[in-house]
Amino acid sequence: MRSRRSATDYPRHDDEYEAHTALLSFIDGTNESVLALRRIYPAGSKGPVHSHKKTQLWFARSGVVIVSTADGRWMIPPGHGLIIPAGLQHSSEMISPVEMHSVYVHPDVITSDRPRVVEVTVLASNLIEELVRDDPSRSNARRRELVMELMMDEISQLPEQPLGLPFPANANIAALCRHFLLAPEANASIDDWAQTLGMSRRTFTRVFRAETGVSFVTWRQQACIFASLPRLASGETVTNVALDAGYENVSAFTTMFRRMLGSSPSAYLKSSGMRNTLASAEA
């Protein structure tokens, strides 16, 4: 495997747009099979729509990021990464201050037909960190090659997490989906959405699944998590988030959260590092 350039070699500019353009040119222009970079983003910063010639693993070492494409949105909390297929147009928004480690790999090495949120294991995190801070001109070439090979193998086995939210191409349905994210409602009914769109229940369920690849109920559950995580990460209580989303009680919200992500909100936030202070959270 060809060695990569140092993460400190890419061009820097004071102007944000020029910096982004220069970085894209650097990433696409290098012949290295693996490139690892580190960047720091302030909360609220946005990355314009762009694509890469290489497959990208967008790893949020800290902070929360939302990546959007024409077909959906994907949330990347700390300790997670998004595998972005080569050539896919996407943009990003930082929900909080973010430390990003990105690994760019030739699409022949890692292929993906769709974006996938993955949990980055301790081993993968350490290997990526090693490449980010490595200086190829001063390190052992064979050791670096072994690190890259092990990292590629580990990335290919990272467990996928249900933090992607597909968006329909149908403009009317997509408008309802966007409104739902702004005001999630756990008990939103198929009949209400169908009536709003002037469809029968049967037609709506068929069209919704065809447009998103999942059932309305599954999408609704995923959307509730999608909308709740940034608020929980910012320090809002589980009670407030749960009741605002239309859950009858905290227990119902926690049960759904645990079913989707494998642990209670407080435990998930603590293990993923999404919030430093958990005193106000209620399990």
Backbone as CSV, one residue per row, in Angstrom:
resi,resn,N_x,N_y,N_z,CA_x,CA_y,CA_z,C_x,C_y,C_z
1,MET,0.851,-1.197,0.000,0.000,0.000,0.000,0.884,1.243,0.000
2,ARG,0.598,2.185,-0.895,1.403,3.382,-1.001,1.259,4.241,0.241
3,SER,2.392,4.805,0.697,2.341,5.622,1.904,1.610,6.917,1.640
4,ARG,1.114,7.535,2.714,0.333,8.758,2.584,1.181,9.971,2.936
5,ARG,0.705,11.137,2.527,1.353,12.380,2.872,1.032,12.768,4.306
6,SER,1.898,13.578,4.895,1.647,14.055,6.254,0.390,14.908,6.303
7,ALA,-0.340,14.804,7.413,-1.568,15.576,7.569,-1.293,17.077,7.622
8,THR,-0.046,17.458,7.893,0.284,18.878,7.986,0.681,19.464,6.641
9,ASP,0.672,18.668,5.583,1.139,19.136,4.288,0.072,19.844,3.472
10,TYR,-1.216,19.727,3.839,-2.245,20.296,2.980,-2.268,21.821,3.128
11,PRO,-2.668,22.548,2.058,-2.609,24.011,2.065,-3.626,24.640,2.999
12,ARG,-3.257,25.783,3.556,-4.139,26.512,4.450,-4.322,27.944,3.955
13,HIS,-5.527,28.496,4.125,-5.833,29.863,3.715,-6.686,30.509,4.796
14,ASP,-6.603,31.829,4.884,-7.409,32.543,5.868,-8.874,32.549,5.475
15,ASP,-9.162,32.718,4.200,-10.533,32.730,3.721,-11.119,31.331,3.758
16,GLU,-12.318,31.210,4.373,-12.912,29.880,4.576,-13.205,29.177,3.257
17,TYR,-13.749,29.912,2.276,-14.071,29.293,0.989,-12.803,28.865,0.266
18,GLU,-11.794,29.729,0.270,-10.531,29.391,-0.385,-9.881,28.185,0.291
19,ALA,-9.972,28.144,1.616,-9.391,27.028,2.357,-10.082,25.722,1.980
20,HIS,-11.415,25.759,1.886,-12.162,24.551,1.543,-11.834,24.100,0.126
21,THR,-11.765,25.042,-0.809,-11.452,24.717,-2.194,-10.041,24.137,-2.314
22,ALA,-9.104,24.753,-1.598,-7.723,24.269,-1.646,-7.603,22.873,-1.053
23,LEU,-8.336,22.624,0.039,-8.283,21.313,0.668,-8.855,20.242,-0.254
24,LEU,-9.998,20.550,-0.916,-10.583,19.592,-1.855,-9.612,19.279,-2.982
25,SER,-8.959,20.308,-3.496,-7.991,20.118,-4.571,-6.841,19.242,-4.112
26,PHE,-6.405,19.465,-2.871,-5.315,18.665,-2.317,-5.719,17.200,-2.165
27,ILE,-6.917,16.975,-1.623,-7.387,15.605,-1.387,-7.538,14.844,-2.695
28,ASP,-8.170,15.481,-3.692,-8.405,14.805,-4.966,-7.140,14.707,-5.811
29,GLY,-6.174,15.600,-5.550,-4.982,15.621,-6.381,-3.893,14.665,-5.947
30,THR,-3.933,14.244,-4.687,-2.874,13.353,-4.225,-3.034,11.946,-4.789
31,ASN,-1.926,11.294,-5.047,-1.944,9.928,-5.563,-1.877,8.891,-4.453
32,GLU,-1.828,9.360,-3.216,-1.727,8.423,-2.098,-2.999,7.580,-1.999
33,SER,-2.846,6.292,-1.690,-4.017,5.418,-1.567,-4.771,5.669,-0.279
34,VAL,-4.073,6.191,0.748,-4.701,6.523,2.031,-4.208,7.891,2.472
35,LEU,-5.138,8.759,2.840,-4.800,10.089,3.318,-5.589,10.344,4.597
36,ALA,-4.913,10.751,5.653,-5.576,11.019,6.934,-5.322,12.465,7.339
37,LEU,-6.398,13.190,7.660,-6.303,14.598,8.015,-7.087,14.901,9.286
38,ARG,-6.674,15.938,9.981,-7.361,16.407,11.186,-7.759,17.865,10.977
39,ARG,-9.017,18.196,11.350,-9.468,19.582,11.280,-10.344,19.897,12.498
40,ILE,-10.354,21.159,12.878,-11.181,21.643,13.976,-12.212,22.607,13.394
41,TYR,-13.494,22.410,13.753,-14.567,23.270,13.267,-15.296,23.911,14.445
42,PRO,-15.634,25.178,14.353,-16.453,25.806,15.398,-17.918,25.414,15.242
43,ALA,-18.677,25.515,16.315,-20.107,25.224,16.258,-20.787,26.150,15.251
44,GLY,-21.706,25.582,14.474,-22.452,26.373,13.514,-21.809,26.488,12.149
45,SER,-20.553,26.076,12.006,-19.909,26.178,10.695,-20.508,25.152,9.738
46,LYS,-20.501,25.499,8.462,-21.102,24.644,7.443,-20.122,24.402,6.308
47,GLY,-20.126,23.175,5.819,-19.323,22.836,4.659,-20.201,22.838,3.429
48,PRO,-19.812,23.533,2.351,-20.657,23.601,1.151,-20.775,22.250,0.462
49,VAL,-21.735,22.153,-0.434,-21.931,20.907,-1.180,-20.682,20.606,-2.010
50,HIS,-20.188,19.385,-1.881,-19.000,18.978,-2.614,-18.941,17.460,-2.658
51,SER,-17.959,16.934,-3.352,-17.744,15.482,-3.391,-16.243,15.227,-3.443
52,HIS,-15.872,13.958,-3.242,-14.473,13.546,-3.298,-14.316,12.409,-4.295
53,LYS,-13.148,12.322,-4.880,-12.858,11.201,-5.772,-12.580,9.930,-4.977
54,LYS,-12.311,10.103,-3.691,-12.004,8.976,-2.816,-13.167,8.709,-1.859
55,THR,-13.251,7.491,-1.366,-14.188,7.164,-0.293,-13.684,7.824,0.987
56,GLN,-14.592,8.420,1.750,-14.204,9.142,2.956,-14.820,8.514,4.195
57,LEU,-14.018,8.379,5.251,-14.538,8.081,6.585,-14.443,9.378,7.375
58,TRP,-15.597,10.000,7.637,-15.690,11.272,8.375,-15.875,10.891,9.842
59,PHE,-14.799,10.975,10.644,-14.801,10.502,12.027,-14.874,11.696,12.969
60,ALA,-15.973,11.775,13.734,-16.130,12.841,14.727,-15.457,12.397,16.023
61,ARG,-14.233,12.866,16.240,-13.548,12.500,17.479,-14.193,13.185,18.677
62,SER,-14.737,14.380,18.431,-15.547,15.064,19.433,-16.529,15.957,18.686
63,GLY,-17.690,16.224,19.314,-18.695,17.062,18.691,-19.728,16.276,17.907
64,VAL,-20.731,16.989,17.398,-21.824,16.368,16.651,-21.947,17.050,15.290
65,VAL,-22.041,16.234,14.243,-22.092,16.728,12.866,-23.313,16.143,12.166
66,ILE,-23.931,16.932,11.290,-24.969,16.421,10.408,-24.484,16.567,8.972
67,VAL,-24.474,15.474,8.247,-24.090,15.468,6.836,-25.358,15.235,6.012
68,SER,-25.549,16.062,4.989,-26.757,15.990,4.170,-26.414,15.674,2.722
69,THR,-27.281,14.877,2.101,-27.206,14.618,0.670,-28.602,14.855,0.098
70,ALA,-28.739,14.654,-1.189,-30.058,14.831,-1.806,-31.049,13.797,-1.296
71,ASP,-30.561,12.668,-0.795,-31.429,11.562,-0.408,-31.603,11.391,1.092
72,GLY,-30.904,12.169,1.909,-31.073,11.973,3.340,-30.096,12.773,4.163
73,ARG,-30.190,12.568,5.459,-29.301,13.219,6.400,-28.736,12.153,7.332
74,TRP,-27.490,12.373,7.750,-26.831,11.422,8.641,-26.200,12.196,9.782
75,MET,-26.456,11.718,10.998,-25.893,12.357,12.171,-24.658,11.592,12.625
76,ILE,-23.593,12.335,12.924,-22.354,11.723,13.400,-22.061,12.246,14.798
77,PRO,-22.414,11.490,15.839,-22.043,11.890,17.206,-20.605,11.468,17.491
78,PRO,-20.034,11.929,18.597,-18.659,11.557,18.949,-18.493,10.043,18.996
79,GLY,-17.336,9.587,18.558,-17.063,8.160,18.572,-17.669,7.425,17.401
80,HIS,-18.265,8.158,16.480,-18.875,7.563,15.297,-18.281,8.183,14.040
81,GLY,-18.505,7.526,12.927,-18.023,8.041,11.658,-19.053,7.796,10.577
82,LEU,-18.922,8.534,9.492,-19.785,8.348,8.335,-18.919,7.946,7.150
83,ILE,-19.234,6.803,6.570,-18.555,6.376,5.351,-19.302,7.008,4.180
84,ILE,-18.619,7.870,3.437,-19.217,8.618,2.335,-18.662,8.077,1.025
85,PRO,-19.513,7.529,0.166,-19.032,6.965,-1.103,-18.336,8.007,-1.970
86,ALA,-17.356,7.569,-2.726,-16.666,8.452,-3.666,-17.663,9.020,-4.666
87,GLY,-17.556,10.317,-4.930,-18.404,10.962,-5.920,-19.750,11.444,-5.414
88,LEU,-20.098,11.151,-4.156,-21.406,11.547,-3.633,-21.379,13.012,-3.193
89,GLN,-22.295,13.816,-3.727,-22.415,15.210,-3.324,-22.978,15.287,-1.909
90,HIS,-22.321,16.042,-1.045,-22.780,16.157,0.337,-22.348,17.494,0.927
91,SER,-23.011,17.880,2.005,-22.643,19.082,2.758,-22.665,18.728,4.234
92,SER,-22.145,19.624,5.071,-22.069,19.318,6.505,-22.408,20.535,7.343
93,GLU,-22.879,20.269,8.559,-23.186,21.329,9.519,-22.749,20.875,10.897
94,MET,-21.977,21.714,11.585,-21.468,21.384,12.905,-22.467,21.827,13.966
95,ILE,-23.037,20.872,14.682,-23.992,21.178,15.743,-23.282,21.713,16.984
96,SER,-22.033,21.341,17.149,-21.216,21.778,18.278,-19.776,21.897,17.775
97,PRO,-18.853,22.410,18.591,-17.450,22.385,18.160,-17.026,20.945,17.847
98,VAL,-16.320,20.766,16.757,-16.015,19.424,16.269,-14.517,19.263,16.005
99,GLU,-13.972,18.168,16.488,-12.646,17.727,16.051,-12.865,16.578,15.085
100,MET,-12.456,16.772,13.848,-12.698,15.785,12.796,-11.404,15.120,12.375
101,HIS,-11.441,13.799,12.303,-10.383,13.031,11.665,-10.992,12.382,10.425
102,SER,-10.459,12.706,9.267,-10.981,12.124,8.034,-9.941,11.221,7.400
103,VAL,-10.415,10.081,6.939,-9.565,9.155,6.203,-10.123,9.053,4.792
104,TYR,-9.304,9.351,3.798,-9.695,9.277,2.395,-8.978,8.097,1.765
105,VAL,-9.765,7.224,1.147,-9.221,5.964,0.643,-9.642,5.788,-0.810
106,HIS,-8.746,5.288,-1.620,-9.086,5.010,-3.016,-10.297,4.081,-3.063
107,PRO,-11.293,4.370,-3.908,-12.525,3.561,-3.925,-12.298,2.087,-4.251
108,ASP,-11.157,1.738,-4.808,-10.855,0.320,-5.037,-10.564,-0.403,-3.724
109,VAL,-10.169,0.368,-2.700,-9.823,-0.222,-1.403,-11.065,-0.363,-0.525
110,ILE,-11.870,0.700,-0.449,-13.124,0.665,0.309,-14.236,1.184,-0.593
111,THR,-15.220,0.339,-0.839,-16.358,0.741,-1.664,-17.622,0.765,-0.805
112,SER,-18.528,1.660,-1.142,-19.816,1.739,-0.449,-20.827,2.311,-1.421
113,ASP,-22.015,1.714,-1.459,-23.039,2.189,-2.387,-23.958,3.225,-1.756
114,ARG,-23.729,3.523,-0.462,-24.562,4.496,0.240,-23.824,4.973,1.486
115,PRO,-24.190,6.146,2.017,-23.589,6.592,3.276,-23.994,5.651,4.409
116,ARG,-23.069,5.420,5.329,-23.358,4.550,6.473,-22.718,5.144,7.725
117,VAL,-23.519,5.340,8.777,-22.969,5.751,10.065,-22.457,4.511,10.782
118,VAL,-21.223,4.568,11.244,-20.616,3.411,11.912,-20.064,3.830,13.263
119,GLU,-20.049,2.890,14.177,-19.416,3.107,15.476,-17.930,2.835,15.323
120,VAL,-17.114,3.821,15.637,-15.668,3.679,15.484,-15.099,3.010,16.739
121,THR,-14.547,1.834,16.568,-14.006,1.078,17.698,-12.758,1.756,18.248
122,VAL,-12.377,1.354,19.456,-11.164,1.895,20.071,-9.956,1.613,19.184
123,LEU,-9.902,0.408,18.626,-8.778,0.055,17.763,-8.732,0.956,16.535
124,ALA,-9.870,1.137,15.880,-9.911,1.988,14.689,-9.539,3.427,15.038
125,SER,-10.056,3.917,16.161,-9.750,5.283,16.586,-8.261,5.474,16.798
126,ASN,-7.629,4.509,17.467,-6.193,4.607,17.733,-5.372,4.529,16.451
127,LEU,-5.801,3.681,15.521,-5.076,3.563,14.256,-5.199,4.841,13.424
128,ILE,-6.405,5.421,13.411,-6.594,6.679,12.691,-5.757,7.785,13.323
129,GLU,-5.748,7.837,14.658,-4.945,8.825,15.371,-3.468,8.679,15.030
130,GLU,-3.020,7.451,14.924,-1.619,7.188,14.580,-1.278,7.743,13.200
131,LEU,-2.173,7.547,12.249,-1.920,8.056,10.898,-2.011,9.573,10.836
132,VAL,-2.964,10.158,11.584,-3.133,11.603,11.565,-1.877,12.313,12.066
133,ARG,-1.267,11.788,13.129,-0.108,12.465,13.713,1.221,11.942,13.193
134,ASP,1.164,10.944,12.325,2.384,10.340,11.800,3.078,11.272,10.804
135,ASP,4.387,11.264,10.808,5.193,11.980,9.815,5.938,10.938,8.991
136,PRO,5.470,10.679,7.774,6.071,9.618,6.945,7.557,9.800,6.718
137,SER,8.024,11.063,6.719,9.446,11.303,6.453,10.339,10.882,7.610
138,ARG,9.711,10.664,8.791,10.510,10.337,9.970,10.160,8.977,10.569
139,SER,9.128,8.336,10.070,8.689,7.080,10.682,9.105,5.882,9.832
140,ASN,8.950,4.725,10.434,9.295,3.469,9.760,8.238,3.136,8.713
141,ALA,8.660,2.995,7.451,7.715,2.783,6.350,6.943,1.483,6.520
142,ARG,7.614,0.440,6.968,6.940,-0.854,7.119,5.903,-0.787,8.229
143,ARG,6.235,-0.103,9.320,5.275,0.034,10.418,4.052,0.809,9.950
144,ARG,4.277,1.886,9.210,3.171,2.694,8.715,2.274,1.879,7.779
145,GLU,2.892,1.057,6.966,2.130,0.208,6.051,1.266,-0.784,6.825
146,LEU,1.807,-1.348,7.893,1.052,-2.292,8.709,-0.122,-1.595,9.401
147,VAL,0.090,-0.358,9.890,-0.981,0.406,10.521,-2.100,0.642,9.526
148,MET,-1.751,1.027,8.292,-2.775,1.287,7.283,-3.548,0.023,6.929
149,GLU,-2.844,-1.085,6.778,-3.518,-2.336,6.419,-4.475,-2.781,7.516
150,LEU,-4.040,-2.674,8.774,-4.911,-3.058,9.888,-6.091,-2.099,9.987
151,MET,-5.858,-0.802,9.753,-6.947,0.163,9.805,-7.991,-0.137,8.736
152,MET,-7.568,-0.444,7.524,-8.505,-0.768,6.452,-9.345,-1.993,6.804
153,ASP,-8.708,-2.977,7.400,-9.436,-4.189,7.789,-10.441,-3.876,8.892
154,GLU,-10.046,-3.042,9.850,-10.936,-2.696,10.961,-12.103,-1.846,10.471
155,ILE,-11.859,-0.888,9.579,-12.918,-0.037,9.050,-13.966,-0.869,8.325
156,SER,-13.521,-1.893,7.611,-14.457,-2.727,6.849,-15.403,-3.508,7.749
157,GLN,-15.082,-3.596,9.062,-15.902,-4.373,9.990,-16.612,-3.508,11.036
158,LEU,-16.561,-2.183,10.901,-17.182,-1.321,11.900,-18.698,-1.509,11.901
159,PRO,-19.313,-1.634,13.086,-20.769,-1.858,13.163,-21.556,-0.627,12.746
160,GLU,-22.595,-0.832,11.937,-23.421,0.272,11.477,-24.426,0.678,12.553
161,GLN,-24.719,1.978,12.643,-25.674,2.501,13.608,-26.845,3.159,12.867
162,PRO,-28.060,3.093,13.435,-29.256,3.629,12.753,-29.379,5.142,12.911
163,LEU,-28.341,5.874,12.504,-28.354,7.326,12.638,-28.452,8.022,11.287
164,GLY,-28.859,7.261,10.287,-29.128,7.849,8.987,-30.619,8.045,8.828
165,LEU,-30.983,9.117,8.173,-32.394,9.422,7.984,-32.661,9.655,6.502
166,PRO,-33.197,8.651,5.809,-33.465,8.827,4.378,-34.555,9.851,4.140
167,PHE,-34.380,10.630,3.081,-35.380,11.620,2.706,-35.982,11.247,1.360
168,PRO,-37.296,11.365,1.226,-37.945,11.022,-0.042,-37.675,12.068,-1.116
169,ALA,-37.708,11.644,-2.361,-37.565,12.584,-3.471,-38.864,13.346,-3.705
170,ASN,-39.993,12.717,-3.361,-41.294,13.360,-3.507,-41.323,14.653,-2.687
171,ALA,-41.516,15.796,-3.364,-41.402,17.099,-2.703,-42.416,17.274,-1.578
172,ASN,-43.624,16.811,-1.773,-44.666,16.990,-0.752,-44.382,16.168,0.495
173,ILE,-43.954,14.915,0.299,-43.617,14.076,1.446,-42.373,14.614,2.137
174,ALA,-41.395,15.063,1.352,-40.157,15.603,1.918,-40.444,16.830,2.783
175,ALA,-41.413,17.650,2.378,-41.767,18.831,3.162,-42.313,18.431,4.531
176,LEU,-43.141,17.385,4.564,-43.647,16.899,5.844,-42.522,16.332,6.706
177,CYS,-41.573,15.667,6.062,-40.435,15.098,6.798,-39.588,16.200,7.432
178,ARG,-39.339,17.266,6.676,-38.540,18.376,7.215,-39.268,19.033,8.387
179,HIS,-40.574,19.209,8.261,-41.348,19.796,9.356,-41.312,18.886,10.584
180,PHE,-41.341,17.588,10.365,-41.310,16.643,11.472,-40.012,16.788,12.261
181,LEU,-38.890,16.977,11.567,-37.615,17.125,12.257,-37.588,18.366,13.142
182,LEU,-38.299,19.423,12.722,-38.355,20.638,13.518,-39.272,20.472,14.717
183,ALA,-40.294,19.647,14.565,-41.258,19.412,15.644,-41.646,17.941,15.654
184,PRO,-40.758,17.063,16.137,-41.026,15.622,16.121,-42.242,15.262,16.958
185,GLU,-42.997,14.305,16.484,-44.204,13.860,17.171,-44.223,12.335,17.146
186,ALA,-43.962,11.747,18.321,-43.821,10.297,18.410,-45.075,9.553,17.972
187,ASN,-46.218,10.211,18.097,-47.484,9.546,17.766,-48.061,10.027,16.430
188,ALA,-47.240,10.672,15.622,-47.710,11.103,14.299,-48.280,9.896,13.559
189,SER,-49.451,10.066,12.985,-50.139,8.909,12.410,-50.041,8.862,10.894
190,ILE,-50.057,7.665,10.396,-50.067,7.441,8.958,-51.291,8.095,8.340
191,ASP,-52.423,7.959,9.004,-53.671,8.514,8.465,-53.603,10.027,8.310
192,ASP,-53.003,10.714,9.288,-52.903,12.173,9.205,-52.014,12.595,8.041
193,TRP,-50.871,11.921,7.888,-49.971,12.272,6.790,-50.637,11.967,5.446
194,ALA,-51.299,10.818,5.373,-51.969,10.442,4.126,-53.051,11.458,3.764
195,GLN,-53.821,11.873,4.772,-54.891,12.836,4.534,-54.314,14.173,4.073
196,THR,-53.234,14.617,4.719,-52.595,15.881,4.333,-52.147,15.855,2.878
197,LEU,-51.687,14.685,2.425,-51.182,14.538,1.058,-52.266,14.151,0.061
198,GLY,-53.477,13.955,0.558,-54.555,13.569,-0.335,-54.416,12.158,-0.874
199,MET,-53.862,11.263,-0.047,-53.660,9.874,-0.445,-54.469,8.956,0.455
200,SER,-54.727,7.763,-0.028,-55.282,6.739,0.843,-54.164,6.215,1.734
201,ARG,-54.535,5.600,2.848,-53.537,5.038,3.757,-52.651,4.025,3.026
202,ARG,-53.270,3.170,2.229,-52.518,2.140,1.524,-51.538,2.743,0.526
203,THR,-52.000,3.746,-0.219,-51.123,4.388,-1.200,-49.960,5.093,-0.514
204,PHE,-50.264,5.788,0.594,-49.205,6.509,1.306,-48.123,5.553,1.810
205,THR,-48.535,4.464,2.460,-47.543,3.528,3.005,-46.691,2.930,1.893
206,ARG,-47.314,2.656,0.749,-46.570,2.093,-0.373,-45.575,3.107,-0.938
207,VAL,-46.041,4.345,-1.124,-45.175,5.385,-1.694,-44.055,5.748,-0.723
208,PHE,-44.385,5.849,0.559,-43.377,6.236,1.553,-42.250,5.214,1.605
209,ARG,-42.588,3.933,1.612,-41.561,2.893,1.644,-40.733,2.902,0.362
210,ALA,-41.404,3.117,-0.773,-40.687,3.155,-2.045,-39.722,4.334,-2.097
211,GLU,-40.120,5.451,-1.479,-39.305,6.669,-1.511,-38.142,6.618,-0.516
212,THR,-38.335,5.981,0.633,-37.321,6.020,1.697,-36.631,4.690,1.948
213,GLY,-37.256,3.600,1.545,-36.677,2.284,1.804,-37.039,1.703,3.147
214,VAL,-37.818,2.463,3.954,-38.240,1.976,5.265,-39.715,2.307,5.456
215,SER,-40.327,1.682,6.453,-41.730,1.979,6.751,-41.845,3.337,7.424
216,PHE,-43.046,3.885,7.434,-43.273,5.174,8.078,-42.957,5.098,9.572
217,VAL,-43.359,4.009,10.229,-43.127,3.866,11.670,-41.632,3.832,11.969
218,THR,-40.867,3.080,11.166,-39.413,3.017,11.363,-38.788,4.389,11.152
219,TRP,-39.215,5.084,10.093,-38.669,6.414,9.822,-39.003,7.368,10.970
220,ARG,-40.221,7.285,11.484,-40.643,8.156,12.580,-39.775,7.937,13.816
221,GLN,-39.476,6.684,14.139,-38.624,6.377,15.283,-37.215,6.921,15.073
222,GLN,-36.661,6.694,13.878,-35.326,7.196,13.579,-35.287,8.716,13.628
223,ALA,-36.335,9.355,13.108,-36.387,10.814,13.089,-36.455,11.386,14.498
224,CYS,-37.157,10.713,15.390,-37.235,11.181,16.778,-35.855,11.154,17.433
225,ILE,-35.089,10.098,17.200,-33.728,10.021,17.725,-32.871,11.105,17.087
226,PHE,-32.996,11.224,15.768,-32.224,12.202,15.010,-32.426,13.599,15.573
227,ALA,-33.684,13.939,15.863,-34.003,15.274,16.372,-33.616,15.442,17.837
228,SER,-33.594,14.341,18.605,-33.356,14.452,20.043,-31.873,14.542,20.407
229,LEU,-31.002,13.909,19.637,-29.596,13.827,20.028,-28.909,15.186,20.178
230,PRO,-29.065,16.111,19.234,-28.414,17.413,19.445,-28.907,18.136,20.696
231,ARG,-30.201,18.013,20.994,-30.740,18.671,22.180,-30.189,18.020,23.452
232,LEU,-30.125,16.700,23.452,-29.572,16.003,24.614,-28.092,16.337,24.782
233,ALA,-27.371,16.395,23.658,-25.941,16.697,23.710,-25.686,18.109,24.230
234,SER,-26.643,19.017,23.992,-26.465,20.400,24.440,-26.773,20.574,25.921
235,GLY,-27.318,19.516,26.556,-27.557,19.573,27.992,-29.008,19.599,28.410
236,GLU,-29.943,19.553,27.454,-31.354,19.522,27.831,-31.682,18.199,28.519
237,THR,-32.643,18.235,29.412,-32.995,17.031,30.144,-33.750,16.057,29.241
238,VAL,-33.642,14.796,29.585,-34.363,13.761,28.847,-35.864,14.003,28.958
239,THR,-36.299,14.470,30.129,-37.731,14.730,30.332,-38.260,15.743,29.324
240,ASN,-37.582,16.884,29.210,-38.031,17.917,28.281,-38.055,17.421,26.844
241,VAL,-36.985,16.741,26.453,-36.894,16.255,25.076,-37.982,15.232,24.793
242,ALA,-38.200,14.325,25.733,-39.198,13.274,25.551,-40.610,13.845,25.444
243,LEU,-40.949,14.752,26.360,-42.302,15.320,26.351,-42.525,16.208,25.127
244,ASP,-41.501,16.959,24.723,-41.628,17.800,23.532,-41.855,16.960,22.278
245,ALA,-41.319,15.736,22.286,-41.471,14.851,21.125,-42.788,14.085,21.150
246,GLY,-43.604,14.329,22.188,-44.918,13.707,22.227,-44.987,12.373,22.939
247,TYR,-43.918,11.973,23.621,-43.971,10.732,24.392,-44.772,10.963,25.668
248,GLU,-45.507,9.967,26.074,-46.360,10.113,27.257,-45.550,10.253,28.535
249,ASN,-44.367,9.633,28.538,-43.507,9.718,29.715,-42.066,9.428,29.310
250,VAL,-41.151,9.662,30.235,-39.725,9.451,29.969,-39.430,7.982,29.704
251,SER,-40.141,7.096,30.408,-39.902,5.667,30.259,-40.129,5.203,28.817
252,ALA,-41.190,5.719,28.187,-41.485,5.327,26.806,-40.383,5.797,25.864
253,PHE,-39.892,7.020,26.092,-38.807,7.541,25.265,-37.536,6.734,25.465
254,THR,-37.226,6.440,26.724,-36.010,5.679,27.026,-36.067,4.287,26.423
255,THR,-37.243,3.658,26.461,-37.404,2.324,25.869,-37.133,2.358,24.373
256,MET,-37.676,3.368,23.677,-37.438,3.500,22.246,-35.962,3.777,21.967
257,PHE,-35.382,4.658,22.759,-33.975,5.026,22.585,-33.082,3.800,22.764
258,ARG,-33.362,3.022,23.817,-32.558,1.826,24.087,-32.724,0.798,22.969
259,ARG,-33.937,0.666,22.437,-34.170,-0.285,21.354,-33.401,0.111,20.084
260,MET,-33.302,1.414,19.834,-32.635,1.884,18.625,-31.116,1.928,18.761
261,LEU,-30.621,2.348,19.949,-29.180,2.571,20.102,-28.517,1.688,21.149
262,GLY,-29.290,0.839,21.797,-28.691,-0.163,22.663,-28.456,0.246,24.104
263,SER,-28.783,1.478,24.488,-28.615,1.912,25.870,-29.536,3.096,26.138
264,SER,-29.651,3.478,27.418,-30.484,4.618,27.781,-29.838,5.896,27.264
265,PRO,-30.603,6.993,27.156,-30.002,8.249,26.699,-28.793,8.677,27.517
266,SER,-28.900,8.637,28.844,-27.787,9.064,29.683,-26.561,8.192,29.478
267,ALA,-26.770,6.868,29.426,-25.647,5.954,29.237,-25.020,6.137,27.864
268,TYR,-25.853,6.362,26.853,-25.330,6.550,25.504,-24.507,7.826,25.415
269,LEU,-25.028,8.912,25.986,-24.306,10.176,25.960,-22.977,10.065,26.689
270,LYS,-22.994,9.371,27.808,-21.769,9.234,28.595,-20.725,8.403,27.868
271,SER,-21.144,7.284,27.294,-20.194,6.387,26.628,-19.653,6.982,25.339
272,SER,-20.469,7.815,24.656,-20.034,8.391,23.386,-19.349,9.733,23.555
273,GLY,-19.415,10.292,24.771,-18.782,11.582,25.010,-19.549,12.755,24.444
274,MET,-20.833,12.581,24.169,-21.610,13.649,23.549,-21.907,14.785,24.507
275,ARG,-21.817,14.525,25.791,-22.053,15.613,26.735,-21.156,15.427,27.942
276,ASN,-20.480,16.464,28.347,-19.553,16.371,29.464,-20.267,16.370,30.803
277,THR,-21.367,17.068,30.900,-22.109,17.165,32.154,-23.422,16.439,32.044
278,LEU,-23.595,15.423,32.856,-24.798,14.601,32.770,-25.694,14.768,33.988
279,ALA,-25.366,15.718,34.837,-26.103,15.847,36.086,-27.571,16.148,35.859
280,SER,-27.876,16.845,34.770,-29.273,17.234,34.541,-30.058,16.192,33.768
281,ALA,-29.361,15.175,33.269,-30.054,14.158,32.474,-30.775,13.169,33.384
282,GLU,-31.893,12.676,32.885,-32.659,11.699,33.647,-32.722,10.413,32.845
283,ALA,-32.327,9.322,33.458,-32.289,8.053,32.730,-33.693,7.609,32.398
